């Protein structure tokens, strides 16, 4: 029998991989050919032999799996024989038994939170396996600014998001991918328009006038705004939330700091990866508007009240206006473009050898807009490389961005509400000269058709270079110098096409709103930063010291100019040379430009101490000088200190370490500054935007003039922020469960705000002076909880975040304790809504209180004491302070656009190549002023108006329609404030990666297909398009003024690596 086996071994090479047997015929001296029948006989013989225990030599193995720390058994550890389906899990004491195990097999032991152990089966059939903790979670390195730290050594509030989480969402804005990922980081879409950036606030509002967005630092180079990266370029994002962590960035860290690390290559063969997806977008909500018949009914109802109506509308005999029934136009399908495509393709090449690594990333993103004349496309390319030679390391990061953004006409939704369904159907493809809209529309907005044809296109280019050299002077001492520069240029072309507008008599209507025109704007910005960092590390026994010194210089320049002309001779020639019109007084036609330069000098010293991983201390101080302030207040000092105690490293904790792996307490204090204001905050400024005609408009010559728009204030000084933070970190059961919580108090002092100056001072209607007007505070609490485990072959993970922030303006300077901040304009009226008010949160909604409808003669008579012109069916306003007047003094607090709390929930699992993940986000307690509904009420086109109060409908709570600017439909009424809370399925992904042994046959290392959806489900009580109304993040946050809606996105994609 032995000779038979030896002969078989010579003929057939048996390879056992997983549970498959592959037979490869071999040749010895001469080629041996096996016919089909011979193959069958040989295969059957081999299976027969292998099935005989005498030849297979299968054995039974058993043993115990314990923790290397305390020798206690590990329950639920996975035990399997590599290359087979044989396996099991350990019992409550860590014991296991496996039968029919190949005698020369390899055992694999794995458990969440421990390093995998592999053991080759020997003559000993009983094993004691000691598994060591996998400290990857605790030893995860995070970026903290001018260096890195292990996660378990952090003393500040720092959170991290890795590239795998960012890549799940297809977006042009990296910031929006952070929504719900990090506790305390509020991310709200400013608008759903393609190419727009999200508003990000870290731990509440940081300024009432300047930017509230955090500072971005990409590979060490600071950016004031969104750096325009694609998610595929990013390796990780670290967010510095507390002032002790952000204080190292001094004047620029008041809003928090987002540190972005881009992908770099690793030594090894070149690796190529492609990620491509394609999808569509859908609009899922909107306002319910009336049709032509319903519009005529509302007009008759209006006329029956004895009110005045438009002269060209129905009042005489309906038989004279039968076309009003026939038109039944609907402009929504013209403005809203459903099922619009979007695509995203990324290509990455990386690798390295001989101390040289490289990474080349290219990305193309395109998203067509769901509103008329909108869309975005962008090309990104990035090349990162590292060169090491002896003590020298050189880093080079080169990037370029090319984008094109098309924006819809301003007030597009207002045109929808103002356009009567009894008008002729709008066709945007009709030739010029089309007439649309009634006389009021033509005079107020110009031709509706022209508004639909208006284009506003921005073409941008951006280039960034980051060059860094690191030299290891001696053991523990290194010096790094980094030079970063950026150049961005945007060219914006806005065209108001040529359309003639006629009245009912056939006369052409000409005014400032009906004129065609073209405006070309160019914006150029450059930034230059130079940083020098000296690091020293020293370890003496259990004592570890680290000192950092930094000197930095930054310079920013901005140049902008435009040219504007009216009256195009043809829509086919959209150029300045093809416009012939002269300017009108106050229209702003002509040319204009500005140039600004800002410089910043910074010096930093930081000291860190670590004793045996138990006691942690960090202290820093930064000194900054900014050109935005006068020499008396140019320099600011920003100290910080933080400490941590790793209780779990103490000797008395070791008995509990199996259950609680980490228990750390943290506390910090730090100060930051804010210089994110105008470049000439303390100086007097002049504007030359106005034109002057000294001999009359018709016969005179227009002359350039100037006006002082702001007064100087040499006493303007830094906004400063003091923040206290207390935190605790836990890790349980071998790091399967992690928990982090922080409580903070942030005090902001000397807030800057431009106070308006009366026109009598000669500054016009927009004159102001910047003053340090008050103080503000934010206080809040954050939780982050995570669980990861493995059940059989299923790996799963869940995490949740919770954040609550309370904002309050604690002091307003002077006698005026209230100042208007933001307003809602519907085209017919403009009303102040958000305010700065002492004792309230910034951006508070102060609304006029109401008390239902004047639906009885008695209630009307009482109301007419305050408003003599009131009628039955009118909205009743309340004289809150009982002074006999209805004015701003009666306003009441009705919330704000900021949420009271935010919740994020993430879950994911993978099993045999399948992967699934989802991300939920909830905003709780934010309010919305539904300006879109107000505009539709003002134009009497909302379907609600069919149920308005009338003598036949006396119980209705909907005010009667009067006129477009009547107080029955003004945005300052509290009835328009709605609960904006919502729960959204932000993202969901289902993917499948083919087994490696299959893709390898194709020369690939990975082949994955996936389906994904963003914003698939939204649960809310809000009656408008979408409850996520971010706008500018403060003054207009929560004010729905026809905001570009957020669409549902569904896409499919493929990932390839080789």
Secondary structure as GFF3:
##gff-version 3
##sequence-region A 1 1058
A	DSSP	alpha_helix	2	11	.	.	.	ID=ss1
A	DSSP	beta_strand	12	17	.	.	.	ID=ss2
A	DSSP	beta_strand	20	25	.	.	.	ID=ss3
A	DSSP	alpha_helix	36	50	.	.	.	ID=ss4
A	DSSP	alpha_helix	53	56	.	.	.	ID=ss5
A	DSSP	beta_strand	58	67	.	.	.	ID=ss6
A	DSSP	beta_strand	78	81	.	.	.	ID=ss7
A	DSSP	beta_strand	87	89	.	.	.	ID=ss8
A	DSSP	beta_strand	95	102	.	.	.	ID=ss9
A	DSSP	beta_strand	106	110	.	.	.	ID=ss10
A	DSSP	beta_strand	117	120	.	.	.	ID=ss11
A	DSSP	beta_strand	126	131	.	.	.	ID=ss12
A	DSSP	beta_strand	141	143	.	.	.	ID=ss13
A	DSSP	beta_strand	148	150	.	.	.	ID=ss14
A	DSSP	three_ten_helix	151	153	.	.	.	ID=ss15
A	DSSP	beta_strand	158	162	.	.	.	ID=ss16
A	DSSP	alpha_helix	163	166	.	.	.	ID=ss17
A	DSSP	three_ten_helix	174	178	.	.	.	ID=ss18
A	DSSP	beta_strand	185	189	.	.	.	ID=ss19
A	DSSP	beta_strand	198	202	.	.	.	ID=ss20
A	DSSP	beta_strand	215	218	.	.	.	ID=ss21
A	DSSP	beta_strand	221	223	.	.	.	ID=ss22
A	DSSP	three_ten_helix	231	233	.	.	.	ID=ss23
A	DSSP	beta_strand	234	240	.	.	.	ID=ss24
A	DSSP	alpha_helix	243	246	.	.	.	ID=ss25
A	DSSP	three_ten_helix	247	252	.	.	.	ID=ss26
A	DSSP	beta_strand	257	262	.	.	.	ID=ss27
A	DSSP	beta_strand	268	282	.	.	.	ID=ss28
A	DSSP	alpha_helix	292	304	.	.	.	ID=ss29
A	DSSP	three_ten_helix	318	321	.	.	.	ID=ss30
A	DSSP	alpha_helix	323	327	.	.	.	ID=ss31
A	DSSP	alpha_helix	332	335	.	.	.	ID=ss32
A	DSSP	beta_strand	340	353	.	.	.	ID=ss33
A	DSSP	beta_strand	356	368	.	.	.	ID=ss34
A	DSSP	beta_strand	375	389	.	.	.	ID=ss35
A	DSSP	beta_strand	392	407	.	.	.	ID=ss36
A	DSSP	alpha_helix	412	418	.	.	.	ID=ss37
A	DSSP	alpha_helix	439	444	.	.	.	ID=ss38
A	DSSP	alpha_helix	448	453	.	.	.	ID=ss39
A	DSSP	beta_strand	455	474	.	.	.	ID=ss40
A	DSSP	beta_strand	477	496	.	.	.	ID=ss41
A	DSSP	beta_strand	517	540	.	.	.	ID=ss42
A	DSSP	beta_strand	543	568	.	.	.	ID=ss43
A	DSSP	three_ten_helix	576	578	.	.	.	ID=ss44
A	DSSP	beta_strand	579	581	.	.	.	ID=ss45
A	DSSP	beta_strand	590	611	.	.	.	ID=ss46
A	DSSP	beta_strand	615	626	.	.	.	ID=ss47
A	DSSP	beta_strand	635	646	.	.	.	ID=ss48
A	DSSP	three_ten_helix	647	649	.	.	.	ID=ss49
A	DSSP	three_ten_helix	651	656	.	.	.	ID=ss50
A	DSSP	beta_strand	660	674	.	.	.	ID=ss51
A	DSSP	beta_strand	685	687	.	.	.	ID=ss52
A	DSSP	beta_strand	691	693	.	.	.	ID=ss53
A	DSSP	beta_strand	702	704	.	.	.	ID=ss54
A	DSSP	beta_strand	707	711	.	.	.	ID=ss55
A	DSSP	beta_strand	719	732	.	.	.	ID=ss56
A	DSSP	beta_strand	737	756	.	.	.	ID=ss57
A	DSSP	three_ten_helix	759	761	.	.	.	ID=ss58
A	DSSP	beta_strand	768	791	.	.	.	ID=ss59
A	DSSP	beta_strand	794	812	.	.	.	ID=ss60
A	DSSP	beta_strand	818	825	.	.	.	ID=ss61
A	DSSP	beta_strand	830	837	.	.	.	ID=ss62
A	DSSP	beta_strand	844	848	.	.	.	ID=ss63
A	DSSP	beta_strand	850	853	.	.	.	ID=ss64
A	DSSP	alpha_helix	857	863	.	.	.	ID=ss65
A	DSSP	beta_strand	875	877	.	.	.	ID=ss66
A	DSSP	three_ten_helix	888	890	.	.	.	ID=ss67
A	DSSP	beta_strand	891	896	.	.	.	ID=ss68
A	DSSP	beta_strand	901	911	.	.	.	ID=ss69
A	DSSP	beta_strand	914	924	.	.	.	ID=ss70
A	DSSP	beta_strand	927	930	.	.	.	ID=ss71
A	DSSP	alpha_helix	931	938	.	.	.	ID=ss72
A	DSSP	three_ten_helix	943	947	.	.	.	ID=ss73
A	DSSP	three_ten_helix	967	969	.	.	.	ID=ss74
A	DSSP	three_ten_helix	974	976	.	.	.	ID=ss75
A	DSSP	beta_strand	977	979	.	.	.	ID=ss76
A	DSSP	beta_strand	982	993	.	.	.	ID=ss77
A	DSSP	alpha_helix	996	999	.	.	.	ID=ss78
A	DSSP	three_ten_helix	1000	1002	.	.	.	ID=ss79
A	DSSP	beta_strand	1006	1020	.	.	.	ID=ss80
A	DSSP	beta_strand	1039	1040	.	.	.	ID=ss81
A	DSSP	beta_strand	1048	1057	.	.	.	ID=ss82
###
